[in-house]
Amino acid sequence: LRDGVLSEVGFEDWIERAFEGVEGALETELSKADATATAADGRGARGRRRIQIPDMFQLVRRTFLRSLLSLLVSPRMLLASDDDGDDGAGGSSLLLDDLMTFQDMVEDATAKAAVLPRWISLLMALRPTERRRMEVQRTLEGLLTPLLLASAGGGGGGGEGADDDDDCAGPWLGFFR
């Protein structure tokens, strides 16, 4: 799969697109943090507004998750996310929050299953994580289906042509077809 992706996209193009994706995702996350900053944050020494990031690890996780979804699947996947979760800065916070919560649940369930008796870990950790995985899977299916239909139909709706869809389709979306 990896060799197919790299040969299809072209390694140099891939690296360039990856850096652009991370840069764009970081700008989006910082814009979101700036939009929620209060006037009490003040201004820096040169009159620039300071953005306070309470959890740098969360910022890095969100940035890389956003950039990977955009690059490997499609930037439209984030834009097509639930309207009520729109963060106003180029994508849905809800999708990223759901995926990050699921990642945390998997990590927690794995740790518990390693030390607890099987019946307790199944009841308390593994089954709830499995249910959450099914919910996330349904959400992703709902977001991917219109993208797959648009890319297979040669037009993304909204008056955009097949060339625009191909430019926005990441290698994973191509493999999902």
JOBELTA-V329684 format. One record per residue. N is the residue number from 1. OMEGA is omega in degrees with one decimal (none if undefined). Layout:
n	omega
N	OMEGA
N	OMEGA
This chain:
n	omega
1	-177.6
2	-179.8
3	177.8
4	179.4
5	-176.8
6	179.4
7	179.3
8	-175.1
9	-174.4
10	-171.0
11	-178.2
12	177.8
13	-179.3
14	-179.0
15	179.5
16	178.9
17	179.3
18	178.8
19	177.5
20	179.4
21	178.7
22	179.3
23	179.1
24	179.3
25	178.1
26	177.1
27	179.1
28	-179.1
29	178.0
30	176.5
31	178.2
32	178.2
33	179.6
34	-179.0
35	-179.8
36	179.6
37	179.6
38	178.6
39	180.0
40	178.4
41	177.8
42	-179.7
43	180.0
44	-176.0
45	-178.2
46	177.3
47	178.8
48	177.8
49	176.9
50	175.3
51	177.9
52	178.6
53	-176.3
54	-177.9
55	-176.9
56	179.4
57	177.5
58	177.9
59	179.8
60	178.8
61	-178.9
62	-179.2
63	-177.6
64	176.4
65	177.9
66	-176.8
67	179.5
68	176.7
69	-179.6
70	-176.2
71	-172.8
72	179.6
73	178.5
74	174.5
75	179.7
76	179.1
77	178.4
78	-179.7
79	-179.2
80	-178.5
81	-177.9
82	180.0
83	-178.3
84	177.3
85	-177.1
86	-178.2
87	177.5
88	-176.8
89	173.2
90	175.4
91	-175.6
92	172.8
93	-176.9
94	-179.9
95	179.7
96	178.4
97	178.9
98	-179.3
99	179.6
100	176.8
101	177.9
102	176.8
103	179.5
104	179.0
105	179.1
106	179.0
107	-179.6
108	-179.6
109	178.6
110	179.6
111	-179.8
112	-178.3
113	-179.8
114	-174.1
115	-177.5
116	172.0
117	-173.3
118	-175.5
119	178.2
120	-178.8
121	176.3
122	-176.9
123	-170.5
124	-173.3
125	-170.9
126	180.0
127	176.0
128	178.3
129	177.0
130	177.5
131	179.2
132	177.4
133	179.2
134	177.4
135	179.3
136	178.6
137	177.6
138	177.8
139	-179.9
140	177.6
141	178.3
142	178.4
143	-177.3
144	-176.0
145	178.4
146	178.2
147	178.9
148	178.1
149	179.8
150	-178.3
151	178.3
152	-178.0
153	177.7
154	177.4
155	-175.2
156	-175.6
157	178.9
158	177.3
159	-179.7
160	-175.6
161	-178.7
162	179.8
163	178.0
164	179.5
165	179.8
166	178.3
167	-177.2
168	-177.4
169	175.3
170	-177.6
171	178.8
172	177.6
173	176.3
174	178.8
175	178.1
176	-179.5
177	none
